[in-house]
Amino acid sequence: MGSKTFKTLDEQIAILQDKGLVIDDIDYAKEILLRENYFFLSGYRHLFLKSGTRKFLKGTNFRELYSMFYFDRQLRNILFKNILIVENNLKSIMAYVMSKNHGFKETNYLNADNFVKDYSKSKQINDLLRKMKRQINVNGKQHSATSHYIANYGYIPLWVVVKVLSFGIVGELYSILQKEDQEEIADIYHVDIKDMIDYLPILANYRNLCAHEDICFNNKMHKNISRTKYHDLLNIEINDEGDYIYGMNDLFAIVIIMKQLLKEDDFTLMLNEISYELDLLDGRLKTILINDVLDAMGFPVNYREIVRI
């Protein structure tokens, strides 16, 4: 395989045109390529390619390709801010439950005896406690609240320390809580413990994906979520393997998770914002249909009805 070499903006334009992309404003295209990067922009080409080829569908315009790129950016922003809401809510709830049930000082929340009594998880518990101590030591110095408690009280209460813990750590922390604590937290969200354990690392991964501007709209997870009532009530089709064709390991699965973990008003606002961006994109697409985009996202055409369920 030949090595990749640097290409000037003019050469990048020529490559795109050679693949059949219509570019009616060269200066505009150059500015976008300079600011957004040819590699990342071309990552959105797949919906616009002729089947089995690297050539664009006839009439595909650079502006159309860029609209897909821009839509995904807006989508990431919407998801990111709402995942942060879930993260903050969970941290607050978890800190409350653990502090109430076991105490709120480091001697309590860093004590392995206050977690699940399962010998097979001993190594995981000790490893996680070490990670927590490391994050507290590194990130704690950067926050005024943690510095204040250390200086004035000699310890950091759990409701403050959760602020400096990553979402990934908090999700893993939930997985090793005692069952009574897990159940108390899961009951607040009206979900099963198993689903909470599955959902949290998925959201943590999507949080990182959004933060690093990776392609989001057609991202697929490595693990399916469990079936929910939303799959049934939306009448999502089932494939030959007995799985729903949408909402299992795709972006709509994230929507289903958020439906359960966000407050109703927050979820409605989130879905309205996604719908608005899809409507804008629909008006900018010429060579493909918005339903092609929905299919790539794992969204059923009646996805908006999930708000009313």
C-alpha positions, 0 to 999 in steps of 0.5 A: 500500500502506497504512503499518503502524501501532502496535498495542496488545497488545489490538489484536494479540490482536483481529487474531489472533482475527479470523483464526480463532486460538483464544486461551483465555488472553488474559493468557498470549498478551499476555505472549508477544506482549510478550516475543517480538514479534507480527511474529516470532511471526506468521512461524510462521503459514503452516503453520496457514493454510487454503490460499490464505487468511490465516485459520487452520485451524479449531481452531488455538490460540495455544499451538500457534502459540507451540510452533512458534516455540519449537521453532524457537528450540530448533532454532537453539540446537542448530544454532548450537552445532554449527556453532561446533564445526565452525568451531572445528575448521576454524580449528584444522585450517587454522591447523595445515596453513598453519603447517606448510606456509608458516609461522605469522607475519603475514609468512607468512599475510598473504603473497599468494604463499602462496595459489593461483597464479591471476591471476583470483583476485589481486583476491580474494586481496588483498581478503581479506588486507585484510579479515583485517588489518582483523579482526586490528586491530579484534578482536585488541585485544579478546582477551587471547591476541592482546594477549599475543603482540603485547606479548611477541613482536611478532607473532600466530601463525596458530593464535591469529589464527584466533580473531578471524577470522569464519567467513565469512573463514575459509571464503573463505580456504579457497577461495584456498588452494593446491590442496595445502593445500585437499586436505590439509584436505578429506582430513581430512573425507573430502570433495571440495575443491569440496564444502568450498568450497560448504559453508563459506559455507552454514554461515557464513550459517546461523551468522548466521541462528541468531545473529540468531534468524531463522526457521530450520526452513524456510529455503531456501538460494540454491544446492543442495549436490551429491548425496551418498550420503546422498540415495541411501541414504535413498531420497529421492524425485526430482522431475521436474527430476531433483533430490532433493525433500529435502536439496538447499537446505533444513535437511536439506542442513545436516544432511547437511553436518554429518554430514560435518564433525562427528565421529560422536559430535557428529553423533549427539548433534546429531540426537538433540537435534533428534529430541527437540525434534521429538517434543516438538513432535509432542505439542503439535500439534493441527491439523497433523501433525508430517510437515507440519513435517518437509516444511517442513524438508526432512526425509524421514520416515526422517531418523533413519537418517542416523545409522547410515549 
